[in-house]
Amino acid sequence: MDSVKLIFIVLPGLFLALGLILVGMSLAPSFRRRAQTRGWAEASATVTGNLHGRDGHGSNGRNRFAPSFEFHDAAGKRWLGQSDIYGPDQEIIGNAIPVRYNPANPAESTRPGFLVAKGRLSTGLMMVIFGALGITMFASLLW
């Protein structure tokens, strides 16, 4: 009988653990990106165009857009850049957007952003909630 009780605790515990892993995997790119761009300078850029395409699994087959932009570094030199973050809408040409650039090599520039795999995050959060509720429910019923 104790092994049956253990199964009702272990299975929700596996859901909880797998959910936490999925949440961590969905947030990891954002933390990596933040570490890579630490120490980069911020500037205001002007949108010069939009790259049309799909950004992999996150696009779900829909069209996505990444702005091309121009900005000036701290020395006043003009640089061109292309965002590596795609969004569902086109940026309006001529609008100002924030960018971050590497002061040692201003050719390396990007838009600041928090990247998250929304599908993976939501699945992970649901698994965490169901796992925690399952452990709580079965633990209170079995002991």
N, CA, C and O atoms as CSV, one atom per row, in Angstrom:
chain,resi,resn,atom,element,x,y,z
A,1,MET,N,N,0.811,-1.196,0.000
A,1,MET,CA,C,0.000,0.000,0.000
A,1,MET,C,C,0.855,1.260,0.000
A,1,MET,O,O,0.461,2.276,-0.573
A,2,ASP,N,N,2.016,1.204,0.634
A,2,ASP,CA,C,2.884,2.375,0.667
A,2,ASP,C,C,3.439,2.707,-0.713
A,2,ASP,O,O,3.697,3.875,-1.006
A,3,SER,N,N,3.628,1.696,-1.568
A,3,SER,CA,C,4.137,1.986,-2.913
A,3,SER,C,C,3.096,2.715,-3.740
A,3,SER,O,O,3.453,3.543,-4.578
A,4,VAL,N,N,1.820,2.432,-3.528
A,4,VAL,CA,C,0.756,3.149,-4.230
A,4,VAL,C,C,0.745,4.610,-3.794
A,4,VAL,O,O,0.594,5.508,-4.623
A,5,LYS,N,N,0.904,4.847,-2.500
A,5,LYS,CA,C,0.967,6.217,-1.996
A,5,LYS,C,C,2.153,6.950,-2.604
A,5,LYS,O,O,2.050,8.123,-2.964
A,6,LEU,N,N,3.264,6.261,-2.716
A,6,LEU,CA,C,4.472,6.868,-3.258
A,6,LEU,C,C,4.275,7.276,-4.721
A,6,LEU,O,O,4.755,8.324,-5.152
A,7,ILE,N,N,3.558,6.429,-5.483
A,7,ILE,CA,C,3.301,6.734,-6.894
A,7,ILE,C,C,2.492,8.020,-7.028
A,7,ILE,O,O,2.744,8.828,-7.922
A,8,PHE,N,N,1.505,8.211,-6.121
A,8,PHE,CA,C,0.663,9.408,-6.193
A,8,PHE,C,C,1.413,10.671,-5.785
A,8,PHE,O,O,0.936,11.778,-6.035
A,9,ILE,N,N,2.557,10.522,-5.174
A,9,ILE,CA,C,3.387,11.682,-4.847
A,9,ILE,C,C,4.475,11.865,-5.904
A,9,ILE,O,O,4.795,12.994,-6.275
A,10,VAL,N,N,5.045,10.756,-6.391
A,10,VAL,CA,C,6.151,10.832,-7.346
A,10,VAL,C,C,5.683,11.363,-8.704
A,10,VAL,O,O,6.373,12.188,-9.302
A,11,LEU,N,N,4.546,10.918,-9.199
A,11,LEU,CA,C,4.085,11.380,-10.513
A,11,LEU,C,C,3.829,12.888,-10.550
A,11,LEU,O,O,4.301,13.551,-11.474
A,12,PRO,N,N,3.103,13.457,-9.583
A,12,PRO,CA,C,2.994,14.931,-9.601
A,12,PRO,C,C,4.349,15.613,-9.379
A,12,PRO,O,O,4.583,16.711,-9.883
A,13,GLY,N,N,5.232,14.965,-8.628
A,13,GLY,CA,C,6.566,15.514,-8.430
A,13,GLY,C,C,7.348,15.566,-9.737
A,13,GLY,O,O,8.105,16.509,-9.967
A,14,LEU,N,N,7.173,14.569,-10.588
A,14,LEU,CA,C,7.822,14.574,-11.906
A,14,LEU,C,C,7.254,15.695,-12.775
A,14,LEU,O,O,7.991,16.368,-13.496
A,15,PHE,N,N,5.923,15.889,-12.697
A,15,PHE,CA,C,5.315,17.005,-13.422
A,15,PHE,C,C,5.912,18.329,-12.955
A,15,PHE,O,O,6.241,19.194,-13.767
A,16,LEU,N,N,6.045,18.474,-11.653
A,16,LEU,CA,C,6.599,19.698,-11.082
A,16,LEU,C,C,8.036,19.912,-11.557
A,16,LEU,O,O,8.397,21.015,-11.968
A,17,ALA,N,N,8.849,18.868,-11.503
A,17,ALA,CA,C,10.258,18.981,-11.914
A,17,ALA,C,C,10.370,19.285,-13.407
A,17,ALA,O,O,11.145,20.157,-13.800
A,18,LEU,N,N,9.613,18.585,-14.236
A,18,LEU,CA,C,9.660,18.823,-15.675
A,18,LEU,C,C,9.170,20.234,-16.007
A,18,LEU,O,O,9.719,20.895,-16.888
A,19,GLY,N,N,8.144,20.686,-15.303
A,19,GLY,CA,C,7.651,22.047,-15.517
A,19,GLY,C,C,8.698,23.089,-15.172
A,19,GLY,O,O,8.850,24.075,-15.893
A,20,LEU,N,N,9.426,22.885,-14.077
A,20,LEU,CA,C,10.481,23.821,-13.702
A,20,LEU,C,C,11.609,23.821,-14.734
A,20,LEU,O,O,12.191,24.867,-15.020
A,21,ILE,N,N,11.916,22.656,-15.289
A,21,ILE,CA,C,12.944,22.576,-16.335
A,21,ILE,C,C,12.497,23.344,-17.576
A,21,ILE,O,O,13.288,24.081,-18.165
A,22,LEU,N,N,11.237,23.178,-17.977
A,22,LEU,CA,C,10.721,23.895,-19.149
A,22,LEU,C,C,10.719,25.408,-18.927
A,22,LEU,O,O,11.059,26.169,-19.834
A,23,VAL,N,N,10.340,25.843,-17.738
A,23,VAL,CA,C,10.358,27.281,-17.429
A,23,VAL,C,C,11.794,27.803,-17.527
A,23,VAL,O,O,12.035,28.860,-18.110
A,24,GLY,N,N,12.740,27.063,-16.957
A,24,GLY,CA,C,14.145,27.470,-17.029
A,24,GLY,C,C,14.656,27.523,-18.454
A,24,GLY,O,O,15.391,28.443,-18.815
A,25,MET,N,N,14.276,26.544,-19.277
A,25,MET,CA,C,14.713,26.525,-20.668
A,25,MET,C,C,14.114,27.683,-21.466
A,25,MET,O,O,14.746,28.181,-22.398
A,26,SER,N,N,12.911,28.113,-21.112
A,26,SER,CA,C,12.298,29.221,-21.847
A,26,SER,C,C,12.904,30.562,-21.462
A,26,SER,O,O,12.920,31.486,-22.274
A,27,LEU,N,N,13.402,30.682,-20.236
A,27,LEU,CA,C,13.994,31.950,-19.792
A,27,LEU,C,C,15.498,32.037,-20.033
A,27,LEU,O,O,16.062,33.131,-20.005
A,28,ALA,N,N,16.153,30.908,-20.269
A,28,ALA,CA,C,17.611,30.881,-20.427
A,28,ALA,C,C,18.129,31.786,-21.557
A,28,ALA,O,O,19.132,32.468,-21.350
A,29,PRO,N,N,17.496,31.827,-22.743
A,29,PRO,CA,C,18.026,32.713,-23.795
A,29,PRO,C,C,18.070,34.178,-23.374
A,29,PRO,O,O,18.974,34.913,-23.773
A,30,SER,N,N,17.112,34.598,-22.582
A,30,SER,CA,C,17.090,35.983,-22.139
A,30,SER,C,C,18.263,36.284,-21.215
A,30,SER,O,O,18.889,37.338,-21.325
A,31,PHE,N,N,18.561,35.368,-20.309
A,31,PHE,CA,C,19.685,35.574,-19.395
A,31,PHE,C,C,21.015,35.512,-20.138
A,31,PHE,O,O,21.940,36.258,-19.813
A,32,ARG,N,N,21.122,34.623,-21.141
A,32,ARG,CA,C,22.338,34.571,-21.964
A,32,ARG,C,C,22.516,35.875,-22.737
A,32,ARG,O,O,23.619,36.418,-22.809
A,33,ARG,N,N,21.436,36.366,-23.308
A,33,ARG,CA,C,21.500,37.612,-24.081
A,33,ARG,C,C,21.901,38.774,-23.178
A,33,ARG,O,O,22.713,39.612,-23.570
A,34,ARG,N,N,21.339,38.828,-21.979
A,34,ARG,CA,C,21.680,39.901,-21.055
A,34,ARG,C,C,23.157,39.843,-20.687
A,34,ARG,O,O,23.809,40.883,-20.589
A,35,ALA,N,N,23.693,38.644,-20.484
A,35,ALA,CA,C,25.117,38.499,-20.145
A,35,ALA,C,C,26.005,38.908,-21.328
A,35,ALA,O,O,27.051,39.527,-21.134
A,36,GLN,N,N,25.590,38.564,-22.544
A,36,GLN,CA,C,26.384,38.891,-23.724
A,36,GLN,C,C,26.428,40.389,-23.993
A,36,GLN,O,O,27.436,40.899,-24.482
A,37,THR,N,N,25.351,41.097,-23.681
A,37,THR,CA,C,25.295,42.527,-23.980
A,37,THR,C,C,25.592,43.394,-22.762
A,37,THR,O,O,25.413,44.611,-22.808
A,38,ARG,N,N,26.044,42.777,-21.674
A,38,ARG,CA,C,26.402,43.564,-20.486
A,38,ARG,C,C,27.558,44.494,-20.829
A,38,ARG,O,O,28.549,44.065,-21.420
A,39,GLY,N,N,27.438,45.731,-20.469
A,39,GLY,CA,C,28.485,46.704,-20.766
A,39,GLY,C,C,28.319,47.391,-22.107
A,39,GLY,O,O,29.116,48.265,-22.447
A,40,TRP,N,N,27.312,47.023,-22.874
A,40,TRP,CA,C,27.077,47.679,-24.149
A,40,TRP,C,C,26.398,49.021,-23.912
A,40,TRP,O,O,25.648,49.182,-22.949
A,41,ALA,N,N,26.657,49.967,-24.779
A,41,ALA,CA,C,26.078,51.299,-24.672
A,41,ALA,C,C,24.689,51.327,-25.317
A,41,ALA,O,O,24.386,50.540,-26.214
A,42,GLU,N,N,23.874,52.233,-24.845
A,42,GLU,CA,C,22.541,52.393,-25.417
A,42,GLU,C,C,22.518,53.638,-26.303
A,42,GLU,O,O,23.215,54.621,-26.051
A,43,ALA,N,N,21.711,53.561,-27.326
A,43,ALA,CA,C,21.563,54.691,-28.242
A,43,ALA,C,C,20.144,54.690,-28.795
A,43,ALA,O,O,19.420,53.700,-28.688
A,44,SER,N,N,19.771,55.789,-29.374
A,44,SER,CA,C,18.496,55.888,-30.060
A,44,SER,C,C,18.780,55.720,-31.551
A,44,SER,O,O,19.679,56.357,-32.099
A,45,ALA,N,N,18.011,54.863,-32.189
A,45,ALA,CA,C,18.229,54.586,-33.613
A,45,ALA,C,C,16.985,54.972,-34.403
A,45,ALA,O,O,15.889,55.066,-33.850
A,46,THR,N,N,17.164,55.191,-35.685
A,46,THR,CA,C,16.066,55.500,-36.591
A,46,THR,C,C,15.820,54.287,-37.473
A,46,THR,O,O,16.750,53.739,-38.063
A,47,VAL,N,N,14.571,53.874,-37.558
A,47,VAL,CA,C,14.205,52.712,-38.383
A,47,VAL,C,C,14.355,53.081,-39.849
A,47,VAL,O,O,13.838,54.103,-40.298
A,48,THR,N,N,15.079,52.229,-40.602
A,48,THR,CA,C,15.284,52.470,-42.034
A,48,THR,C,C,14.563,51.445,-42.903
A,48,THR,O,O,14.449,51.637,-44.114
A,49,GLY,N,N,14.082,50.375,-42.312
A,49,GLY,CA,C,13.385,49.347,-43.077
A,49,GLY,C,C,13.015,48.184,-42.185
A,49,GLY,O,O,13.265,48.212,-40.980
A,50,ASN,N,N,12.418,47.157,-42.777
A,50,ASN,CA,C,12.005,45.965,-42.043
A,50,ASN,C,C,12.389,44.723,-42.822
A,50,ASN,O,O,12.122,44.614,-44.019
A,51,LEU,N,N,13.011,43.801,-42.133
A,51,LEU,CA,C,13.318,42.502,-42.721
A,51,LEU,C,C,12.110,41.610,-42.490
A,51,LEU,O,O,11.636,41.473,-41.363
A,52,HIS,N,N,11.623,41.014,-43.548
A,52,HIS,CA,C,10.438,40.169,-43.482
A,52,HIS,C,C,10.877,38.722,-43.481
A,52,HIS,O,O,11.688,38.320,-44.316
A,53,GLY,N,N,10.361,37.940,-42.569
A,53,GLY,CA,C,10.722,36.529,-42.547
A,53,GLY,C,C,10.058,35.797,-41.407
A,53,GLY,O,O,9.036,36.222,-40.868
A,54,ARG,N,N,10.669,34.685,-41.058
A,54,ARG,CA,C,10.177,33.855,-39.955
A,54,ARG,C,C,11.340,33.597,-39.033
A,54,ARG,O,O,12.461,33.371,-39.487
A,55,ASP,N,N,11.083,33.628,-37.744
A,55,ASP,CA,C,12.179,33.484,-36.793
A,55,ASP,C,C,12.190,32.117,-36.118
A,55,ASP,O,O,12.391,32.021,-34.907
A,56,GLY,N,N,11.978,31.088,-36.880
A,56,GLY,CA,C,12.089,29.736,-36.343
A,56,GLY,C,C,10.827,29.269,-35.647
A,56,GLY,O,O,9.714,29.636,-36.023
A,57,HIS,N,N,11.023,28.450,-34.621
A,57,HIS,CA,C,9.906,27.803,-33.949
A,57,HIS,C,C,8.964,28.800,-33.279
A,57,HIS,O,O,7.769,28.534,-33.155
A,58,GLY,N,N,9.494,29.948,-32.845
A,58,GLY,CA,C,8.678,30.932,-32.156
A,58,GLY,C,C,7.659,31.612,-33.051
A,58,GLY,O,O,6.709,32.212,-32.547
A,59,SER,N,N,7.828,31.536,-34.365
A,59,SER,CA,C,6.925,32.257,-35.255
A,59,SER,C,C,5.668,31.462,-35.563
A,59,SER,O,O,4.689,32.040,-36.035
A,60,ASN,N,N,5.657,30.180,-35.318
A,60,ASN,CA,C,4.512,29.319,-35.623
A,60,ASN,C,C,4.077,29.448,-37.073
A,60,ASN,O,O,2.890,29.338,-37.381
A,61,GLY,N,N,5.038,29.680,-37.966
A,61,GLY,CA,C,4.753,29.767,-39.386
A,61,GLY,C,C,4.193,31.102,-39.824
A,61,GLY,O,O,3.866,31.269,-40.999
A,62,ARG,N,N,4.073,32.055,-38.921
A,62,ARG,CA,C,3.532,33.368,-39.280
A,62,ARG,C,C,4.658,34.283,-39.737
A,62,ARG,O,O,5.829,34.069,-39.424
A,63,ASN,N,N,4.276,35.287,-40.470
A,63,ASN,CA,C,5.247,36.288,-40.909
A,63,ASN,C,C,5.661,37.146,-39.729
A,63,ASN,O,O,4.834,37.527,-38.900
A,64,ARG,N,N,6.944,37.445,-39.663
A,64,ARG,CA,C,7.492,38.255,-38.581
A,64,ARG,C,C,8.385,39.319,-39.200
A,64,ARG,O,O,8.791,39.205,-40.357
A,65,PHE,N,N,8.686,40.340,-38.436
A,65,PHE,CA,C,9.455,41.464,-38.950
A,65,PHE,C,C,10.554,41.855,-37.974
A,65,PHE,O,O,10.365,41.828,-36.758
A,66,ALA,N,N,11.707,42.219,-38.528
A,66,ALA,CA,C,12.839,42.707,-37.747
A,66,ALA,C,C,13.307,44.010,-38.381
A,66,ALA,O,O,13.607,44.039,-39.574
A,67,PRO,N,N,13.375,45.094,-37.600
A,67,PRO,CA,C,13.735,46.382,-38.199
A,67,PRO,C,C,15.220,46.516,-38.514
A,67,PRO,O,O,16.077,46.002,-37.795
A,68,SER,N,N,15.500,47.215,-39.603
A,68,SER,CA,C,16.851,47.697,-39.907
A,68,SER,C,C,16.899,49.111,-39.352
A,68,SER,O,O,15.890,49.816,-39.343
A,69,PHE,N,N,18.065,49.520,-38.893
A,69,PHE,CA,C,18.136,50.836,-38.263
A,69,PHE,C,C,19.506,51.461,-38.465
A,69,PHE,O,O,20.463,50.792,-38.854
A,70,GLU,N,N,19.579,52.754,-38.196
A,70,GLU,CA,C,20.857,53.466,-38.185
A,70,GLU,C,C,20.937,54.242,-36.872
A,70,GLU,O,O,19.938,54.754,-36.368
A,71,PHE,N,N,22.156,54.314,-36.335
A,71,PHE,CA,C,22.360,55.025,-35.082
A,71,PHE,C,C,23.739,55.664,-35.093
A,71,PHE,O,O,24.567,55.374,-35.957
A,72,HIS,N,N,23.970,56.531,-34.129
A,72,HIS,CA,C,25.270,57.182,-33.983
A,72,HIS,C,C,25.883,56.727,-32.662
A,72,HIS,O,O,25.210,56.699,-31.632
A,73,ASP,N,N,27.173,56.369,-32.705
A,73,ASP,CA,C,27.858,55.953,-31.477
A,73,ASP,C,C,28.257,57.178,-30.657
A,73,ASP,O,O,27.931,58.309,-31.017
A,74,ALA,N,N,28.962,56.944,-29.557
A,74,ALA,CA,C,29.353,58.037,-28.655
A,74,ALA,C,C,30.256,59.054,-29.347
A,74,ALA,O,O,30.263,60.229,-28.980
A,75,ALA,N,N,31.017,58.606,-30.348
A,75,ALA,CA,C,31.908,59.516,-31.076
A,75,ALA,C,C,31.177,60.261,-32.192
A,75,ALA,O,O,31.762,61.129,-32.839
A,76,GLY,N,N,29.913,59.933,-32.421
A,76,GLY,CA,C,29.133,60.605,-33.452
A,76,GLY,C,C,29.185,59.924,-34.808
A,76,GLY,O,O,28.611,60.433,-35.771
A,77,LYS,N,N,29.860,58.782,-34.908
A,77,LYS,CA,C,29.949,58.065,-36.179
A,77,LYS,C,C,28.647,57.312,-36.426
A,77,LYS,O,O,28.072,56.737,-35.502
A,78,ARG,N,N,28.184,57.317,-37.675
A,78,ARG,CA,C,26.931,56.665,-38.063
A,78,ARG,C,C,27.165,55.175,-38.329
A,78,ARG,O,O,28.137,54.800,-38.986
A,79,TRP,N,N,26.278,54.343,-37.820
A,79,TRP,CA,C,26.348,52.900,-38.007
A,79,TRP,C,C,24.992,52.374,-38.442
A,79,TRP,O,O,23.952,52.929,-38.089
A,80,LEU,N,N,25.019,51.296,-39.212
A,80,LEU,CA,C,23.793,50.618,-39.632
A,80,LEU,C,C,23.692,49.304,-38.873
A,80,LEU,O,O,24.704,48.669,-38.573
A,81,GLY,N,N,22.479,48.905,-38.569
A,81,GLY,CA,C,22.281,47.652,-37.852
A,81,GLY,C,C,21.009,46.955,-38.278
A,81,GLY,O,O,20.143,47.540,-38.928
A,82,GLN,N,N,20.915,45.707,-37.901
A,82,GLN,CA,C,19.732,44.887,-38.188
A,82,GLN,C,C,19.365,44.154,-36.910
A,82,GLN,O,O,20.207,43.484,-36.311
A,83,SER,N,N,18.128,44.277,-36.495
A,83,SER,CA,C,17.686,43.609,-35.281
A,83,SER,C,C,17.675,42.099,-35.481
A,83,SER,O,O,17.356,41.607,-36.563
A,84,ASP,N,N,18.023,41.380,-34.437
A,84,ASP,CA,C,17.909,39.925,-34.483
A,84,ASP,C,C,16.669,39.455,-33.727
A,84,ASP,O,O,16.459,38.254,-33.553
A,85,ILE,N,N,15.855,40.401,-33.280
A,85,ILE,CA,C,14.599,40.076,-32.597
A,85,ILE,C,C,13.459,40.390,-33.544
A,85,ILE,O,O,13.281,41.531,-33.971
A,86,TYR,N,N,12.693,39.366,-33.864
A,86,TYR,CA,C,11.555,39.523,-34.766
A,86,TYR,C,C,10.301,39.805,-33.951
A,86,TYR,O,O,10.158,39.323,-32.827
A,87,GLY,N,N,9.401,40.584,-34.525
A,87,GLY,CA,C,8.128,40.884,-33.883
A,87,GLY,C,C,6.991,40.702,-34.861
A,87,GLY,O,O,7.226,40.548,-36.060
A,88,PRO,N,N,5.759,40.718,-34.371
A,88,PRO,CA,C,4.613,40.478,-35.256
A,88,PRO,C,C,4.283,41.666,-36.156
A,88,PRO,O,O,3.604,41.500,-37.169
A,89,ASP,N,N,4.750,42.854,-35.804
A,89,ASP,CA,C,4.397,44.055,-36.566
A,89,ASP,C,C,5.635,44.723,-37.152
A,89,ASP,O,O,6.733,44.623,-36.605
A,90,GLN,N,N,5.434,45.402,-38.270
A,90,GLN,CA,C,6.517,46.173,-38.868
A,90,GLN,C,C,6.720,47.455,-38.073
A,90,GLN,O,O,5.764,48.051,-37.576
A,91,GLU,N,N,7.964,47.865,-37.962
A,91,GLU,CA,C,8.253,49.168,-37.358
A,91,GLU,C,C,8.030,50.232,-38.433
A,91,GLU,O,O,8.254,49.980,-39.617
A,92,ILE,N,N,7.597,51.394,-38.025
A,92,ILE,CA,C,7.346,52.484,-38.963
A,92,ILE,C,C,8.681,53.143,-39.296
A,92,ILE,O,O,9.425,53.555,-38.406
A,93,ILE,N,N,8.969,53.235,-40.589
A,93,ILE,CA,C,10.231,53.827,-41.040
A,93,ILE,C,C,10.291,55.280,-40.589
A,93,ILE,O,O,9.340,56.041,-40.765
A,94,GLY,N,N,11.430,55.651,-40.002
A,94,GLY,CA,C,11.626,57.003,-39.495
A,94,GLY,C,C,11.406,57.131,-37.998
A,94,GLY,O,O,11.821,58.122,-37.396
A,95,ASN,N,N,10.752,56.132,-37.380
A,95,ASN,CA,C,10.546,56.172,-35.929
A,95,ASN,C,C,11.842,55.890,-35.186
A,95,ASN,O,O,12.736,55.222,-35.706
A,96,ALA,N,N,11.933,56.400,-33.976
A,96,ALA,CA,C,13.099,56.146,-33.128
A,96,ALA,C,C,12.842,54.905,-32.282
A,96,ALA,O,O,11.761,54.734,-31.720
A,97,ILE,N,N,13.855,54.041,-32.201
A,97,ILE,CA,C,13.783,52.844,-31.363
A,97,ILE,C,C,15.066,52.772,-30.528
A,97,ILE,O,O,16.101,53.289,-30.948
A,98,PRO,N,N,15.011,52.143,-29.364
A,98,PRO,CA,C,16.232,51.986,-28.574
A,98,PRO,C,C,17.074,50.825,-29.109
A,98,PRO,O,O,16.536,49.802,-29.533
A,99,VAL,N,N,18.384,50.992,-29.086
A,99,VAL,CA,C,19.301,49.910,-29.467
A,99,VAL,C,C,20.450,49.872,-28.470
A,99,VAL,O,O,20.710,50.840,-27.756
A,100,ARG,N,N,21.124,48.743,-28.439
A,100,ARG,CA,C,22.344,48.571,-27.651
A,100,ARG,C,C,23.440,48.193,-28.621
A,100,ARG,O,O,23.219,47.413,-29.547
A,101,TYR,N,N,24.639,48.751,-28.407
A,101,TYR,CA,C,25.755,48.428,-29.291
A,101,TYR,C,C,27.010,48.214,-28.461
A,101,TYR,O,O,27.149,48.732,-27.353
A,102,ASN,N,N,27.915,47.436,-29.032
A,102,ASN,CA,C,29.187,47.133,-28.401
A,102,ASN,C,C,30.117,48.328,-28.622
A,102,ASN,O,O,30.452,48.633,-29.767
A,103,PRO,N,N,30.541,49.014,-27.550
A,103,PRO,CA,C,31.403,50.187,-27.740
A,103,PRO,C,C,32.735,49.846,-28.404
A,103,PRO,O,O,33.304,50.687,-29.099
A,104,ALA,N,N,33.241,48.635,-28.205
A,104,ALA,CA,C,34.492,48.224,-28.830
A,104,ALA,C,C,34.314,47.948,-30.320
A,104,ALA,O,O,35.262,48.076,-31.094
A,105,ASN,N,N,33.103,47.571,-30.721
A,105,ASN,CA,C,32.802,47.268,-32.119
A,105,ASN,C,C,31.346,47.652,-32.387
A,105,ASN,O,O,30.473,46.787,-32.316
A,106,PRO,N,N,31.059,48.912,-32.689
A,106,PRO,CA,C,29.669,49.351,-32.862
A,106,PRO,C,C,28.917,48.642,-33.985
A,106,PRO,O,O,27.696,48.769,-34.082
A,107,ALA,N,N,29.624,47.903,-34.829
A,107,ALA,CA,C,28.922,47.124,-35.854
A,107,ALA,C,C,28.063,46.036,-35.210
A,107,ALA,O,O,27.116,45.545,-35.825
A,108,GLU,N,N,28.392,45.660,-33.978
A,108,GLU,CA,C,27.575,44.712,-33.220
A,108,GLU,C,C,26.518,45.514,-32.481
A,108,GLU,O,O,26.816,46.201,-31.504
A,109,SER,N,N,25.300,45.423,-32.946
A,109,SER,CA,C,24.212,46.152,-32.309
A,109,SER,C,C,22.947,45.310,-32.357
A,109,SER,O,O,22.806,44.419,-33.194
A,110,THR,N,N,22.040,45.606,-31.453
A,110,THR,CA,C,20.778,44.883,-31.395
A,110,THR,C,C,19.765,45.704,-30.621
A,110,THR,O,O,20.113,46.676,-29.950
A,111,ARG,N,N,18.546,45.314,-30.720
A,111,ARG,CA,C,17.505,45.930,-29.892
A,111,ARG,C,C,17.522,45.260,-28.533
A,111,ARG,O,O,17.710,44.047,-28.445
A,112,PRO,N,N,17.329,46.024,-27.476
A,112,PRO,CA,C,17.206,45.377,-26.165
A,112,PRO,C,C,15.877,44.643,-26.123
A,112,PRO,O,O,14.873,45.126,-26.646
A,113,GLY,N,N,15.879,43.504,-25.515
A,113,GLY,CA,C,14.635,42.763,-25.454
A,113,GLY,C,C,14.734,41.575,-24.537
A,113,GLY,O,O,15.819,41.062,-24.264
A,114,PHE,N,N,13.589,41.149,-24.068
A,114,PHE,CA,C,13.490,39.989,-23.204
A,114,PHE,C,C,12.927,38.861,-24.051
A,114,PHE,O,O,11.763,38.897,-24.451
A,115,LEU,N,N,13.748,37.868,-24.320
A,115,LEU,CA,C,13.333,36.755,-25.162
A,115,LEU,C,C,12.751,35.646,-24.305
A,115,LEU,O,O,13.326,35.280,-23.279
A,116,VAL,N,N,11.633,35.122,-24.716
A,116,VAL,CA,C,11.037,34.014,-23.974
A,116,VAL,C,C,10.254,33.155,-24.962
A,116,VAL,O,O,9.550,33.663,-25.835
A,117,ALA,N,N,10.397,31.844,-24.801
A,117,ALA,CA,C,9.616,30.908,-25.607
A,117,ALA,C,C,8.260,30.769,-24.921
A,117,ALA,O,O,8.122,30.016,-23.958
A,118,LYS,N,N,7.266,31.492,-25.418
A,118,LYS,CA,C,5.983,31.594,-24.723
A,118,LYS,C,C,5.269,30.249,-24.599
A,118,LYS,O,O,4.676,29.951,-23.562
A,119,GLY,N,N,5.326,29.451,-25.640
A,119,GLY,CA,C,4.672,28.139,-25.579
A,119,GLY,C,C,5.312,27.244,-24.538
A,119,GLY,O,O,4.619,26.588,-23.759
A,120,ARG,N,N,6.630,27.218,-24.526
A,120,ARG,CA,C,7.351,26.399,-23.560
A,120,ARG,C,C,7.129,26.915,-22.139
A,120,ARG,O,O,6.981,26.131,-21.203
A,121,LEU,N,N,7.108,28.231,-21.988
A,121,LEU,CA,C,6.891,28.829,-20.675
A,121,LEU,C,C,5.498,28.500,-20.149
A,121,LEU,O,O,5.345,28.105,-18.993
A,122,SER,N,N,4.486,28.661,-20.991
A,122,SER,CA,C,3.121,28.381,-20.529
A,122,SER,C,C,2.924,26.899,-20.222
A,122,SER,O,O,2.257,26.551,-19.248
A,123,THR,N,N,3.498,26.030,-21.041
A,123,THR,CA,C,3.414,24.595,-20.754
A,123,THR,C,C,4.119,24.279,-19.443
A,123,THR,O,O,3.598,23.525,-18.622
A,124,GLY,N,N,5.294,24.850,-19.245
A,124,GLY,CA,C,6.030,24.616,-18.011
A,124,GLY,C,C,5.280,25.114,-16.791
A,124,GLY,O,O,5.240,24.438,-15.763
A,125,LEU,N,N,4.684,26.297,-16.899
A,125,LEU,CA,C,3.930,26.833,-15.765
A,125,LEU,C,C,2.708,25.983,-15.436
A,125,LEU,O,O,2.388,25.772,-14.266
A,126,MET,N,N,2.025,25.496,-16.474
A,126,MET,CA,C,0.879,24.613,-16.222
A,126,MET,C,C,1.329,23.327,-15.536
A,126,MET,O,O,0.666,22.842,-14.619
A,127,MET,N,N,2.454,22.780,-15.982
A,127,MET,CA,C,2.950,21.554,-15.360
A,127,MET,C,C,3.358,21.801,-13.909
A,127,MET,O,O,3.115,20.954,-13.048
A,128,VAL,N,N,3.969,22.941,-13.630
A,128,VAL,CA,C,4.337,23.280,-12.253
A,128,VAL,C,C,3.091,23.383,-11.385
A,128,VAL,O,O,3.054,22.847,-10.278
A,129,ILE,N,N,2.073,24.071,-11.886
A,129,ILE,CA,C,0.840,24.236,-11.108
A,129,ILE,C,C,0.167,22.891,-10.862
A,129,ILE,O,O,-0.213,22.589,-9.730
A,130,PHE,N,N,0.013,22.073,-11.915
A,130,PHE,CA,C,-0.618,20.768,-11.737
A,130,PHE,C,C,0.211,19.860,-10.835
A,130,PHE,O,O,-0.345,19.121,-10.023
A,131,GLY,N,N,1.511,19.908,-10.966
A,131,GLY,CA,C,2.371,19.098,-10.103
A,131,GLY,C,C,2.265,19.508,-8.654
A,131,GLY,O,O,2.140,18.657,-7.773
A,132,ALA,N,N,2.313,20.816,-8.393
A,132,ALA,CA,C,2.206,21.300,-7.011
A,132,ALA,C,C,0.829,20.992,-6.425
A,132,ALA,O,O,0.718,20.577,-5.271
A,133,LEU,N,N,-0.227,21.199,-7.230
A,133,LEU,CA,C,-1.570,20.871,-6.742
A,133,LEU,C,C,-1.725,19.376,-6.506
A,133,LEU,O,O,-2.342,18.965,-5.524
A,134,GLY,N,N,-1.172,18.561,-7.396
A,134,GLY,CA,C,-1.254,17.112,-7.230
A,134,GLY,C,C,-0.537,16.642,-5.979
A,134,GLY,O,O,-1.059,15.816,-5.229
A,135,ILE,N,N,0.648,17.162,-5.755
A,135,ILE,CA,C,1.393,16.775,-4.546
A,135,ILE,C,C,0.620,17.205,-3.305
A,135,ILE,O,O,0.493,16.435,-2.353
A,136,THR,N,N,0.108,18.421,-3.312
A,136,THR,CA,C,-0.638,18.918,-2.150
A,136,THR,C,C,-1.901,18.098,-1.914
A,136,THR,O,O,-2.204,17.717,-0.784
A,137,MET,N,N,-2.633,17.831,-2.992
A,137,MET,CA,C,-3.886,17.091,-2.849
A,137,MET,C,C,-3.641,15.657,-2.387
A,137,MET,O,O,-4.260,15.202,-1.425
A,138,PHE,N,N,-2.762,14.958,-3.050
A,138,PHE,CA,C,-2.520,13.561,-2.692
A,138,PHE,C,C,-1.832,13.416,-1.353
A,138,PHE,O,O,-2.104,12.470,-0.613
A,139,ALA,N,N,-0.947,14.340,-1.034
A,139,ALA,CA,C,-0.267,14.261,0.267
A,139,ALA,C,C,-1.277,14.462,1.387
A,139,ALA,O,O,-1.190,13.788,2.413
A,140,SER,N,N,-2.225,15.365,1.221
A,140,SER,CA,C,-3.217,15.601,2.284
A,140,SER,C,C,-4.207,14.449,2.379
A,140,SER,O,O,-4.715,14.162,3.464
A,141,LEU,N,N,-4.488,13.785,1.266
A,141,LEU,CA,C,-5.424,12.665,1.298
A,141,LEU,C,C,-4.793,11.365,1.798
A,141,LEU,O,O,-5.464,10.549,2.430
A,142,LEU,N,N,-3.524,11.178,1.519
A,142,LEU,CA,C,-2.886,9.904,1.821
A,142,LEU,C,C,-2.254,9.845,3.212
A,142,LEU,O,O,-1.999,8.755,3.725
A,143,TRP,N,N,-2.003,10.975,3.816
A,143,TRP,CA,C,-1.382,10.925,5.147
A,143,TRP,C,C,-2.243,11.528,6.183
A,143,TRP,O,O,-1.866,11.565,7.354
